[in-house]
Each structure stands twice: as structure tokens, then as C-alpha cells.
Amino acid sequence: MTTDNPLLTNYETPPLDKIKPEHFVPAIDHVIAEATKEFHKLAEEKSTPTFQNTVVPIDGLFADIERIKQVLELFTLSKQSPEFAAAAEHVSQEISNFKKIVYQNQALAGRFQKVAKLLSETKDDDKTLYKKLSDEFEGEGAFLSPEGQRRIQQIDNRLIALYSDFSKNLNTGQEKEAVYFNDPQDIVGIPEDVVSGLRENAQQRGDDTGWLVKAEGEQVAKLLAVADNREFRKKIYEAQGRVGTDKSFDDEGNSLSNELVVKEIQSLRYERARLHKQDGEIKYPDYAAYALSRTMTGSVSTAKKLMEAVTAEALPQFEKNVKNIQDFASARRGPPKLEPWDISYWMNRYKQDKFKFDSREFSEYLPLSNVTNGFFETAGKLFNVNFTEEKTGKYPIYHEGVKTYEVTNKATGKLLGIIYADFFARANKDGGAWASQLQRQSPEHKQPSIVTLNLNLINPGDGKDPLLSQVEMETVFHEGGHAMHGLLGTNTVHPSLQGPFASSDYNEFFSTVLENWTKQEDVLNSFAHHHSDPGKTDPEKKMPKKLFQAMKNASTFCSELWALRAIKGGQIDLDFHSDKPYTTSEALEKSADFKSDVANLIPSHKLNRFSHIFSPDCAIEYAAKYNSYLVARALSELGYKPFEKNPFDPDASQRLTELYRPGASSYDKMAAFSEYLGKKRTPEEMAEAMAEAMLQSIGIDKHQPALAIADGRRY
């Protein structure tokens, strides 16, 4: 169509350089108006319902809506402004209202239900699409009374506003709680490239003499691990701790607390879940039961069994390791009692002393360009693809720091899709790291798959490469795994099932599994090269074998901390979404904590800034499902086993590629995973194998048939 609105043009790749906040409201209103016309035709259809004349067109109603929503998500995360936030709230409200019109229509719901008896004759991805839409019909209130349907709409409209409030408070709080400092003693121990980046942060705010740390998770975590000045570490830790609380205020003195916001969200989600009935009885006792019923995990009890099995072994190991670190710190004039801002720093010191692993030296071999090229080379070998940076401006970008890469099939040269890489932190960008699907493949419209890969690295400025920590290197491979799922996962006839749109516990496997390659010597040697030799011309500048071996020796020490952090976050998430009332976020966090003297040293997401379960872009995907990260880690440990003898085993690589290719369309995802492993397992056998693999990954290598899961015990 002819229009001045770039969102409504027939583009192959989104014209991101032309899109403005004011384009989204008229664009979504237009496509919803067009979809409404198609909806009325569907609802009035009198022919016998079939999969093709009912299920496929219902799904198709949302194709253009999702296209605009995906572009808007890019801007709300990466180019934040009040105008984009307002547009996002309007778009979310209109989409929610349209979904109610479609899924609460009784004639359409009746036609849809009649297709169920035909599913035995359909393919797997047809069954998956039917299940996806069946969940939508139930979730949007198709089977409720008119009063229940109206209430669901009221709840959803209010939740959209609350999610927007949560993000505004979080993003503003991270900026307002940024720590400015100008004492040279505060930067002792911080690598030079990071110091340059902190100076760049300050300069962006008009100061050329000091340094600035944004109160954002990745930046704070990096500095807690290396800064020698304990008071400085405490200052930035506490600054991040104020975000989302009643101790944080905007320029006008208004509170940026999310306390009342999340409390109302909890109440509304609980009410919403309990509106659903089965045989006249409440179907879901709470929101956790409702949300997990839509995942591979399936239930709260299954989620907790894995959490408790790992905790039973991991927590005693962490307590023992903390004692060793405390003794080590005390012997070196360290703090008499380790605090949360001490643990990362002294853990690194301990590793350096006991395992001869110097994390700062390790980072010197990990310039960003080396790591990204290393990921491309690894993914290229695994999935038979090539990555080529596009430098001619062929693809419009939304920020000058974004790089674009074409991904092609090695054998055919066919374009699989495009990666938009946005690596550096900036003032108007969301915190953390993520990958997202910007565009699904559409051969009909000549539109390739497009994924974004986003980090929040501290930019040293002047075109210099930042030096990555081991965790940041793993994060590149993790988010790159999501990106590959988006690019490879197009082997389905239903566009809405392309890429990473399955349940979060399954999706996270495809990212987490690729982290394993960062620990393989041949892989690391292929790209880990000292930053002083950017051309890689001097073979003496490769990472020394003894440094790699030191990393391997230290790799399982305190590795249980990651698992315990995921479990702690998962427990907070499940408790919040249970039927148990709570008084304050602090009280809930305390009740969900481990019963251990070292519980305060296990970091976790604080409820009032737990963006995974509250921010607009991922609240539905991760609310009551944060346990997905633990499940995915366990699956990834199993998933790497076919590569243990050869990280690029041809047969295993082909099977892994085939696991990525269906995207979200595999009907029985656990069966698909078992087939990839080459061994069918019962659900009970898979659960035991997952727990055992998880424990092995943190250095607990022993067979435990029952894994000592104690009913009702809080570890």
C-alpha cells in the first residue's frame, strides 16, 4: 500500500532509520482494523470447520500485528523514550482488546473445538499450532461466563498499565542511581578498558574528570569482581539495591518504588488464574499452576523437585567453599565477614591463588571482536553456515553502534537471515543481555529472518575493543544460541511457530547449550588471542596453555553459585505467584531464602526489579517460569554429551541442527530432545538424568538414584 508510514510499506527489512514513535499507533490501528474484517468473515463462516479453513486463518489474523509488535519491542528496549513507552502501552492495549474479540467469540470457539477430532490426521506442527491457539482461547476467556470475560479484559488492561509503570520506574531508577566518582583510589584493580568506558559514561553526562557506573546488573557485577576498593564495591552494590525501592526518586522527588506495582500485579494474576474452571471447579489454584501448565516442565511440583534435588547437594558445597574463601580473605587482611559485595572479588582472588587462574589476565585474550568471531566460527562449524558483516549500509539500523551480519548456508549460499548486533550500554537502552526475533521469515514477501543480539558492555570509546570477562564471553555464546534458534528454526509451514516461541524452559536450552563450547581448548584457542596483537600475526600471543588449564581447574570451584542463584530466583518467582499472601517484597524474599548462614551471599533478582517476570517484553514468557534457566542448564549438560569427544562431531552437529530447525513447532518437545540424545527415556528417567547432569556440571559427580528429595523441606 502507498503510505507515509514506514511500518505500513512493503519492506523486506524494517526501515529502522525512518521509524518514529508516532508511527506505531496509526500502524497498529490500521492492521487491527484490517484483521477485524477478516475475523468477521471467519466468525460467520458456515462451512464444515477444517484445520485449513479455521485454525490457519485464526493464526493468520495476528501476522501483521505481531510484525509491528516485534519492531516496537526493539525500540522500547534499545531506544527508550517516553514517546516509545506511550506507544507501547497503546499498542499492547489494542492487541489485548483484539485478542478478546477473537478468542471470546463463541461461534469461532465452537468451530475451533470441532477441529480437535481431526488432529490425529495432521502433522506435528499442525498439532502444535492447535495447542498454541487452544491455550489462547482458554487464556483469553473463551469458556468463561460473560462476567468472567469482562473481568479478564479489565485485568489485562490494568496489567498492561502496571507493566509499563514497572519498566518506567526500573529504567529511570537505573539512571538516577548511577554512581559518579572521581577518586582514583576507586578504580584500583579495574581493567584499563573498563575505566575508559566509565569515563565515557561520565562524559555522556557532561563530565570530563570522573567516572560513572550505571546501576545496572551487568556493569555492577563486572566491577564487583575486580575492584580492589571495598567501599567502592559496597557503594555500587547498594546503589543497584535501591533501584525499584522507596529509596529511589526521580528529579521531581517522586518515588520510583515498584512495591505497590508488583503487589497489585500479584493480586491480579492470582485472580485471573482462578477465573478458569473445569467441571465447575477452579482449574488452577494460582498463577504458578496456570503458567507452568503451558511449559515442558508442566507443574509446580515438577519444577520444585529439580530445584530441591540440586539444592540438597549444591548448598552444602557452597557453604564449604565460602568457609575456604573466608579463611583465605581473613589471612590476607580481608573482611572478617564476607558481605554480598565481597564474594565475587574474593572468589577471584582465591582462584588466582589456589588454581593459578587470573581472571584479569584471562580477559586480556578476549577482545570483543575475537569473541564474536569465535562464536561465528563455532556456530558456522556446528550449523554449516557463514557469517559476513554487511558494511555498505544495505540494512537500516536504529543506532550508529549496531552492526549487521548476513548468515548464509555454506553449501548453497542461501541467505538464512540477518543478525543485528548491539553490544554496548547506553543511557536509553534496557539493562542485561537478550536476543529477540525482529522479523520472521516470509518467502512470500521476500522477508528474511532477522534477530537481534544485545549486550550491555562498557564501551571504552575511541573505537577500542572492550576486553570481556569469562562470563561475558559465555553470554555472547548464550545470546548467540537464541539468535541461531531464530535463524535456523524456520522448518514449519506455520510462520508463528518459527524460532524461539516455545515455552521458556525449552527455548533456553538452545542458548545455554552453546556456552559449553567456550570451555573447550581447541575452540578457545581458535579465537582467544592477546589484545595487543589485533591482527593475530604473532603466534606467541595466543592464550597460553597453562592459562587455559588454570581456567579448567578453577571452572567447577563455586560453580554451584550459578545454580543456587537460579534456584533462589525461581523460588521467589514461584512463591510470588502462589496462593500465599505476602506483606512486603522484602518479607517474601526472606521467606524464599535458603536456610543457611551464607544465604545473603547468593545473589538473586530482587522482586521490585525482577524484570524477567514484570517487564512488558517478557512478563508472559517468564512469569512463574524463572525455573526455566535451571531446567535449560540441566538439558544443556545432557545436550553437550554427544560432543564430549569431538566438539564438532559431524553426526552430533547434524542432529543438533535438526533440533534447532523446527523452531517452536515440535509437538512433544521432550520426545524430540530424547531423540536427539539417541535414547528414549521416561519422564522419570529424564528428570533423574537432568538432575545428575546438573550436579556433575558443578563438580558433584556421583550417582544418586533418588537424589534425596525431602518433601516439604526448605534448604
Buried (B, 14 or more C-beta within 10 A) or exposed (E): EEEEBBBBEEBEBBBBEBBEBEBBBBBBEBBBEEBEEBBEEBBEBEEEBEBEBBBBBBBBBBBBBBBBBBBBBBBBBBBBEEEBBBBBBBBBBBBBEBBBBBBBBEEBBEBBBEBEEBBEEBBBBBBBBBEBBBEBBBBBBBBBEEEBBBBBBEBBBEBBBBBBBBBBBBBBBBBBBBBEBEEEEBBEBBBEBBBBBBBBBBBEEEBEEBBBBBBBBBBBBBBBBBBBBBEBBBBBBBBBBBBBBEBBBBEEEEBBBBBEBBBBBBEBBBEBBBBBBEEEEEBBBBBBBBBBBBBBBBEBEBBBBBBBBBBBBBBBBBBEBBEBBBEBBBEEEBBEEBEBBBBBBBBBBBBBEBBBBBBBBBBBBBBBBBBBBBBBBBBBBBBBBBBEEEEEEEBBBBBEEBBBBBBBEEEEEEBBBBBBBBBBBBEBBBBBBBBBBBBBBBEEEEBBBBBBBBBBBBBBBEEBBBBBBBBBBBBBBBBBBBBBBBBBBBBBEBBBBBBBBBBBBBBBBBBBBBBBBBBBBEBBBBBBBBBEEEEEEEEEBBBBEEBBBBBBBBBBBBBBBBBBBBBBBBBBBBBBBBEEEBEEBBEBBEBBBBEBEBBEBBBBBBBBBBBBBBBBBBBBBBBBBBBBBBBBBBBBBBBBBBBEEEBBBEEBBEBBBBBBBBBBBBBEBBBBBBBBBEEEBEEEEBBBBBBBBBBBBBBBEEEBEEBEBEEEEEB
